[in-house]
Amino acid sequence: MAVRPTIFLASAALGLAFSSAGSAQQGDGTRVAISTAINKPAKVPATPERVAQINVPSGFTVAPFATGLKNARILAVAANGDIYLSRRDQGDVLLLRDTDGDGKADGAPVTVANRAQAHGLAIHDGKLYLVTVKELFVADILTDGRLGPMTLLAGDLPDSGQHANRTIAWGPDNMLYLSVGSTCNACNESNPENATILRVSPDGKSRTIFASGLRNTIGFDWDPATGALWGLDHGIDFLGDDDQPEELNRIEQGKKYGWPHVYASGRIYPQSTPVGDISKEDWKATSEPMVLGYTGHAAPMQLVFYSAGAFPAEFNGNAFATMRGSWNRATPSGYEIVRIRFASGKPTAIEPFVTGFLTDNGTSHFARPVGLAVAKDGALLMADDANGVIYRIAYQNGRARAAGDSPAPVTEMQRQTSVGLGVPLASARPETAARGSLRIMSQNFTAGRPIPLKQSEYADGVSPQLSWTPVPGAVSYALIMEDPDAHPITPFVHWLAWNIPAATTALPEGLQEQPRLTEPNGVLQGRTSRGSAGYYGPRPPVGDPPHHYHVQLLALDTMVDVPAGADREMLLAAVKGHVLAKGELIGTYQQMQAPPK
């Protein structure tokens, strides 16, 4: 039975569903009445009669590949055809095989790993990568398909809250991409790594925010034709049956995708308030609209592009995604696999492909689709986390090409991630050519001496106190802090700030880490190489020689017209020809021991 309450979004925080952590909700006169529903169709057994009712396009077949798997979540397929399945509730990874090619798993699955909250899986260079809520692991895949010892690559992923299910995939640039959902329905996150996709080096030592403003992008993959990254993001709840639509986004480095203040093609979420007195219109102006939308509350999960060749030619280059189904709609949506049509590198439609898991006139279901992968023979495998079934969707007489799926080209990701790499420090670039000089000082460290631990990301991570000699005629100041000793991102940008008022000649220790400051009022902060706004302290790898951190200050004859969250290249382009004087303060930092957990 569906329950349909009416919710009023007013100008104050409304509690659990609409809380906005990190900033007080200021009254702006908003009053919006929304009719919303809670509808959770009952789970029923996956009987042969119900399975026979699954709908697939003409020429396709669907049948159970394996049963009795309980909370079956994410699927990954090795080059030899071995199938790995994560089970979140059981906290393990299973190995399944079909050695005789009959479309069914051979015997009982083999448990190859045990980790609490095991979820995302990826296979790369003969290794299996596994992500839990807070940890990323890797293990060698042995000749029998079992795993060698698990090695921890990262143990400090953000706490989860509402969206705990991290997923991972290897990009064509040989980097690992890791999705971290939001902690809430719609709020200002205190940890900038929430509601993002992270980019992680193979050894786990380097981690940056690739894209942000993504509420929960569990499913993402690269177009095998163009190399572009696409993902399906979960919409905000409690906005009504048809809002928020599930979003298909083209995900690019450094871009923001609206959440939590803007959604769909630029609609404003009525309840939330951005921090730092940033208006929602400004937030919208710096956010990417969705490319395509799909039925609200369908709950997208794993997404894969198809290029195996066992389906009719019209399917090659398309993507498929599972829709698990949500509880926040009077008439349930999801409970299906969808096809995303692509033409000339652009998506043209999202449409049902496999349906029928929702049964009994929508009052019950016998599967909630989650995992999706392409088997070695070109069939699709879908994991159901309700009754624990893996379904195999195949085309009659379809045979995969011997080479299997086509890898995505690396050029697009290289284009995005190479910007700003291998360039001189800002103070040595022609954009900062100046007629005069100024002196920078800090109460925390002196020139050429170590920066205190509390300024590093191994400890408090607070920005240092800075002061400088005033420059006559200056209208504003801009600050850039870089590390030329970092790898693989060289130089690494640790801090960008501009429109510091001319009357200001000092910044206190511990400034807010947000795009706009209200004290000093109106100061804007930009995107560091980490991908966050505001100061990001030293964090060199343990055991590295001392890194050098160049705090560079520019006195400008103008205010800078670039939006909050801009990157270094945008800032330098804007200050060119406006630098009256510049100065530099260099400190060092070295971390010899790993911090205690």
N, C-alpha and C positions, 0 to 999 in steps of 0.2 A: 504494500500500500504506500502510495506517495504522500508525503507530508509537504504542504505548500504554505509556508509562512510568508508574510510580507515584512520586509526589512527596510527601515528608513536609514539612509546614510546622511547623517547630520554633520555639523562642523566640529564635533569633538570625537575622540577615539571611542569606538563602540565595543571594545572588549576583544574576546578571543579571535573571532574570524576577521576582524578588521583592524586589529592593533597595528600600530606603526612604530616599532621599536626604534630608538635612536634619535627621535625628535618629538617635541610636543606638538600636538595637533592644534594649529591656530584656527580660530573661527573665521570663515570666509562667506558665511551666508548660505552654504550649500544645503539643500534638502532634496533628496531623491528617494522616491518610493520604488522598491524593487520587489517583485513577486518571484520567489525562488522555491525550489522543491528539493526534497531529500527522497530518493527512490533507490532502494538497494534490492534488485531482483534476487530471488532465492537461488542458491546453488542446488542443482540436481545432478544425479549421476550421468556420466557420459555413456548411456546405453547404446547398443548397436542401432536401435531405431532412431535415436536422436542424431547419432553420427551420420546416418544415412540422409538426414535432412539438410546437411551442410550444402550450401550453394556455391558452386564454382562455375566459371565460364565454360562454354562448350569446348570439349576436347581435353579438359583437365579432370584429374581425379584427386580425391583427398581421402586419406586413410590414416589410422594410427600407426606411427612408427615405433613408439614405445609407450607403455602405460605404467601406472602405479608409481609415479615419480614425485608425488606430493607437490611442494612449492617450486615448480620448475620455472626458472626465470630467464637468464640470458644464455644464448647459444654462441659457440665459436667452433669453426670447422678447420682442422689442420689440412695441410697440403695432401696428406695421404688419405684423407677422408674421415679420420677420427673425429668424433663429435664430443665436445665438452659442454657441460651444462652446469650452471650455478644454481644452488638452492639456498635462498636467503634464510628461510625459517629453519632449515636444517644445518646451515652454516658449512656447506661442503661443495665440492665440485665432483661431478660424475663423468666417467668416460663411457661412451657408447660406440658400438661398431656395427656395420652391416657388411660383413666380409663376403657373403654369398650373393649380394646384390638383389635380394628379394624385396627390398623396400621396408624391411623390418629390422630392428636392433637384434643382435645376436645375444641371447641369454640375458643374465642380470647385469646391470651397469656396475662399473668398478669405481669405488671412491678413490680419488687421486689426491685430494687436498681437503683439509679441514681448517676453516677460518671463520670466526664469528661474523655474521652478516655478509658472507661472501656474495658478491653480486656481479660487477662488470668483469668481462673476460676479453682478452685479445691475444692473438698468436702472432709472433714475429721472430724470424730468424731461429726457429727451432726452440723457442721459449714460450711459455704460457705466462701471461700477466694477469693478475687478479687484483681487483680493488674492492675493499670493504668500505665501511663508513669513513674511517679515518686513516686506513693503511693501504699502501700499494706494494704488492709483492711480485716477485718473478721467480720462476723455476724452470730448469731445463726439462724439455720433453724427452724422455728416454725412448729407446727403440721399441719397447712394448707399449708405448702410449702413457705409461705412468710418469710421475714427476719426480725429479730430484728434489733436494732440500729447498724449501722456500727461503728466499732472501728478501728482507725488508728494504725497499727503496725509499719509501716515505712513510712516516708515521704521524704526521701532523696536519692531515687534511682537516678542513673546518668541521666543527660539530654540525649535526644534520638538521635537527628539528623536524619539520613537516616532510621534507624530501630527502630521505636517507640513501636513495638508491643511486650510487655513483656508477657511471659507465665509462668505458675506455675504448679507444680505437687508435691504430697506428696510421698516421698520415703519410702521404707520398713523400714528404720531406724527412722521413725517418725520425719523426718526433711523435711522442705519445700524447694524445689529446684526451682530456679527462673532464667529464661533465660533473659539476657540483650544483645541485639544486638549491632553491631558496629554503630558508628555515620556516617560512610562513606563507600565508596566502598573499599578502601585499604589505610590505614593510620596508623601512630603510635599514638595510643590513649593517651591522656593526663590523662584520668581517668582510672586506671587499672581495674575498675569494668565493663567497656565496653567490648563487645565481649567475654563474659564469661557465665558460669552458676554459680550462687551463691547458697550457702547452708545457710538456714535461720532457726533459732530456732523457735519453735511454738509461743513464745511470741514476736518474732521480735527483741529481744534485741541483739542477736548474729548473725553476718552475715560474711561469709567468701567466698572467691573465690574458688569454687570447681575445675573448669577447665577453661582454657583460650585459646586464639587463635581461637575462634569460631565466625565467622562473624555474623551469625544470626541463631541460632539453636532454631527455634520456636517449633519444634516437638521433644519430647523425652519421653521415657518410660522405664520401667524395665522389663527384660525378666522374665516371671513367673516361668521359670524352674531354671535359674541360679542366678537371682537377679542382673545381670549386667545391667548397664545403657547404652542405645543406643540412638543416636540422629542423625537427618538429618540436615546438615548445608548448608546454601545458598552459592553458589559459587560466585566468583568475576565477575563483569560485564566487558564488553568491551574487552574480550579476544578472541572473535570469537564465531561462532555458537556452537561449541562443547566444548569450554573451558569457564569457569571452570565447570567440572562435579559437580553435587550435591553430597555431601559427606555423606556417612553413617559412623559414628564413634562410637567406643566403648569408652565411656567417663568415665575417672577415675580421682580420686582426684590428684591434683597437676600436671596433665599433660597438655601439650600445643599442640594445633592442627594446627599449621602452619601459620594461617592468622596473618598478612597481607603479609608476605614475601615468604611463601612456601605454595603450594596447591597440592591437589590430592595425588598422591603417592610419592611426594617429588619433584615436579617441582618448579622451581624458578620463582617468579613473577618479571618481568624485571624492573619495574619502581621504586619500593620502596627502602628505605635504612634503616636498623635497627639503632637505636640510640646507642651511646656509642662505635662506631667503631666495633660493632659486625658484623662479616661477615655473608652473607646469608648461607654459608655452615655450620657455627656454629649454626645458627638458625635452619637449617634443621636437624642437628644432635640431637637437643634437642626437636624436634617436632614429633608428632605421625602422620604417614600417614593414609589416609582413609582406611577403610576395604573394602568397595564397593563404586563404583561410579554409578551415574545415569545421564541420558541425561541432558546436560547443560541447565540452565535457566528454568528448570521446576518449580522452586520455591516451595520447600517442606514446608508444614504447620504442622497441628497436626498429631501426630503419636500415635498409640495405639497397644499394643500386644493383641492378641485374645486368650482367653481360656474359653469362655462362653459355648461352646459345641453345639450351635445351627447350626453351619456350619458343613460340613463333617469333619471327624476326621483329615484329612490331613491339615486342616487350623489351628488346635489348636497349639499354640506355635509360630505361624507366627505373623508378625506385618503388619498393614495397615497404609498408610499415604496418606494424600491429597497433590496433586500437583496443586497449584493455577495457574501456568503459568506465564511466564515472557514476557517482551517486547523486549528482547535483542537477538533475534534470527530470521533469515530470514524465517525459517519454524517454526511456534510456537510449543513449547513443553509444557507439563503439561496438565492442564485442565482435571484431571483424579484422580482416586484413584489407588494407587499401592499396590501390595502385596510384602512383604519382606519375603522370605522363610528362615527358620532357621532349622538347623539340628545339634544336639549335641551341642547346645549353640552357633553355629556360623552361620552367614548369608551366604547363598549360591547364592541368586539371588534376584534382584528387577525387577518386571514385572508388566505390566498394569493389573488392576483388573476390574475397572469400567471406561469406556471411552465413548466418544460421545458428551461431553459437548462442544467441539470445532466442529463447523459445517460450512456448506457452503464452503467446500473445504479449510477450515482453515482461511477463511476471517472474520468469526464472531464466537461468543460464546454466550451461554445462561446460563452458570454457571461458576463460578470460585471457586473451592472447597477450603474450609478453615477448618472449625471445623470437628472433627471426634470423635465419642464416641460409645461405645457399650451399647445398650439399655438393659433394664432388661430382655427382652425376647430373647436376643442374637443377634438381628439384629444390623447392623451398621447404624448410623445416620450421615449424612454429611451435613454441613451447607455451603450454597452458598452465598457469600457476594455481588454478582452482582445483581441478581433478587430476592434475599431474600427468598430462598426456603430451607427447610430442606428435604433431600431425605432419604428414608428408604430402605436399601439394606438387603434383607432377603433371606433365603434358604427355598424352598418349604418344608413344613411339619417339618421345623427345630424347635426344642424346647430347650431352654437353660436349663442347669442343675440348680437345685433348689438353689445351693449355689452361683450361679453367677460366675463372674470372679475369678480365683485363685490368691491370693496375692503372690507377689514375696517374696522369702526368704530373710531374713535380713542379712545373714552371709556375703555376698559379700561386702555390704556397710559397715558393721562393720569392716571387714578386712581392708578396705581402710582407714577408718576414725579414727581407733583406734591407728594408728602408732604415736608414740611420746606422747601419753596421759599418765598421771600418772607417768611420769619418773622424776628423780631428776633434779635439775638445772644443766646446763652444767658443772659448776665449781665443782660440787660434783660427777660427773660421772668418771668412771675409764679411759675413753678416754682422759681426760684432766689432768691426773696425771702429776705433774710438779716437777722439782728439786728446783726451786726458785720462787720468787715472784716479782711483780712489783706494782707500785702505779699508780692509775688512778685518774685524776682530771677533773673538768669541770668549766668553767667560768659561767655556767648557774645555777648550783646548787651544794651544798656541801653534803657530805655523811650523809644519814639519814634525809635529809631535802626535802621539796616539790620540785618537778620539775615544772618549770614555765608553765603557761597556754599556752604560745605560742608553747611549745614543744608537746602539746597534740593535739589529733584529734578533740577536741572541738573548737580549734582555728586555729593557723597557721599550725600546724603539721610539724614543721621544726625540723630536728635532732639537738641535743645539740652539743656544742663545747666540744671536748675531748682532753686531752693530757695525756702523761704517761712518766714514767722514762724509758730510753732506756735500753735494755737488751743486754749485750755483746754476740756476736755470733749469734744473731737473724738474720734470713734470711727474715722473714716476720712476720706480726701480723694478728690475726683473732679476730673478735669481735662478741659477741653473747649477745643480750639483751632479758631478759625473765621476765614474770610476773607470779609468783607462786600462786597469789591470784585470778586469772581469772577463770571463769566458763562459759560454760562447757568445754572449752579447757584449760587444766592445765598440765604443764605451757604454757602460751601463748608466742610465739616467736614474738618479736617486731622488731628485727633487726639482720641481718646476714651480715657480710662483711669479706673478706679474701684477701690474697695476698696484704695486705697493705705493701708497701716497707719498708725494714729495716731502711732506712734513715728517714722515716716519724715517728715523735713522737707526732703528733697532727692532729686532723681532725677539719676543720672549721664547724661552725654552718650552717645548711641548705644544706646538700649534696643532689645531684640529687637522685631521687627515680627511679632508672633504674638498669638493671642487670649488666652493666659495666660502670665504671667511666672513664672519660678521665682526671680528675683532682681530687685526685691523679691518675695518669694514670695507668690503668690496674687493679685497685681494682675491685673485683667482689662482687656482692651482691646477697643474696639468698632469698628464698621464706619464708616469714613470715607466722604465723598462719592465718593471714588475707588472704594469698594467693598471695600477691603482692611482688615485689622485692624492696628492699630499706627500709629505716626507716618508721615504722608505729608507731605513738606516742600513749601515754596512752589514753584509751577511756573506762574507767570502767563505769558500769551502774550508772546513777544518783542516789545518795543516798547511794552507797556502802561505807563501811569504806575505809580508804586509802589503795590502792594497792601498793606493793613494786616492784620496777623495778630494776633488777640486770643487770648492764652493766659489762660484763665479757670480759677481754682481755687476749689473749693467745700469748705469744712470741714463734715462731716456728723456728726450724732449717731447714726448707724447704719451698718452695712454694707449695701451695695446688693444686693438680690436680683434681679438680671437676669443672664442668661447671657452668657458671653464671646461677642463678635461682635455684641452688640446695637447698635442705632443710637441716634442722639442723642435721638429722640423717646421711646424706651423708657427711656433713662437719665433724662431730665428728669422723666418721669412718676414714676419710682421715687424721686427725691430730693425731690420736692415735700413741703414741710412739715418737712424734716429739715436744712435748711441753717442752720448756726450763723453762718458768716461766709463772705465771698467776696472775691476780689481779682482783679486783671487786670494783665497785662503786654502791651503792644502793641509789636510790631516791624514793620518794613517790608521789602519785597523788590521789586526791579525787575530784569528781565533785558533788557538792551539789545541783545545780540548772540546769535545762535543758537550753541549750543555746538558745538565741533568734532566731527565724526563719528569 
